[in-house]
Amino acid sequence: MIGRLNHVAIAVPDLAAATATYRDTLGATVSAAEDLPEHGVTVVFVELPNTKIELLHPLGDDSPIAGFLAKSPTGGIHHVCYEVDDIRAARDRLESAGARVLGDGNPKIGAHGKPVLFLHPKDFCGTLVELEQA
Amino acid sequence: MIGRLNHVAIAVPDLAAATATYRDTLGATVSAAEDLPEHGVTVVFVELPNTKIELLHPLGDDSPIAGFLAKSPTGGIHHVCYEVDDIRAARDRLESAGARVLGDGNPKIGAHGKPVLFLHPKDFCGTLVELEQA
């Protein structure tokens, strides 16, 4: 069912410093910072040859990553995102296997303009998993 | 400098259960479990079209992931591994930028038979980074 690893998301307390680390210290290609107010984050994309890293920083008062950074002030890996062909079919398969889909179970439009869902970390090896329809 | 994302490593408390989650629930192709006593882990490879996930379980009394699982009993993402062309040149560049390389700074032979180094999480957005010579 799952296909490509679309991205690894890393929550960071200082987006400029994290961008410099990936651009200057690790020598990767990075995008300009982009505010995504509907997702409560500002994001910088680190382009690797086979996938990307997303550096996430809280935006606004209700950011979904604010709690994560409160617990992990130096930042850390927030989630991984796998691609699926059909997100509703994926959800139905997961729910029938007893896995928990976060929220109301309906796909939302994610940061790349495609339908996404998040899965409960306790059902997936302690890892927050995003599914994105490819 | 960094190239492909070689893998994302997830430490898991129950390797059979984690393998079943990725194989049956998420529908991915998984390898047989492989003991790597020199690295203190048993590993299952989850093959994705563009990269792989490595499910790591402690092996032996001195496993490098035992402490991680003691702190995160349900498991979690342990590290990401980026490929580099020349690991000694990468190390020299990182050290001259003030980043800390773990251990004695000399590359070891990693789980794939290639030279690897680990970088200090505090210098890389709270993320343990492995570099592997491609």
Interface residues (C-beta under 8 A of the other chain):
Chain A: M1 I2 G3 R4 L5 V8 I10 V12 A18 T21 D24 T25 L26 G27 A28 L48 P49 N50 T51 I53 L55 S72 T74 G75 G76 I77 V80 Y82 R93 L94 A97 A99 P121 K122 D123 F124 C125 G126 T127
Chain B: M1 I2 G3 R4 L5 V8 I10 A11 V12 A18 T21 D24 T25 L26 G27 A28 L48 P49 N50 T51 I53 L55 S72 T74 G75 G76 I77 V80 Y82 R93 L94 A97 A99 P121 K122 D123 F124 C125 G126 T127
